[in-house]
């Protein structure tokens, strides 16, 4: 699922491929990589100039 989403496959298509019937279950099973969190934080920092520090618990994953 993560590879599909990273490749740009729409959620609805990934849900159909994986057999998820509801978005809530799809999201519950979703795995977020630490690298994705860091990339999001970097994008936010570039957008508004606010420095963000990663959560220590997430950094250990």
C-alpha positions, 0 to 999 in steps of 0.5 A: 500500500505504501509503495502504491501511494508513494508511486502516486496511485490514488487512495481509492485505487489502492483501497480497491487493489488491497481489498479495503472497504472503508477508508478508516481501516485503510488509514489504520493500516497505513504505515508512515515512514520516519523519512516521510515525516521528515520530508513533510516537516522540511516542506513546511519549514520551506513554506513558512520558515518555521523550524520544526523538530521531529518527535523523539518517539518517532525518530526512534522508529 
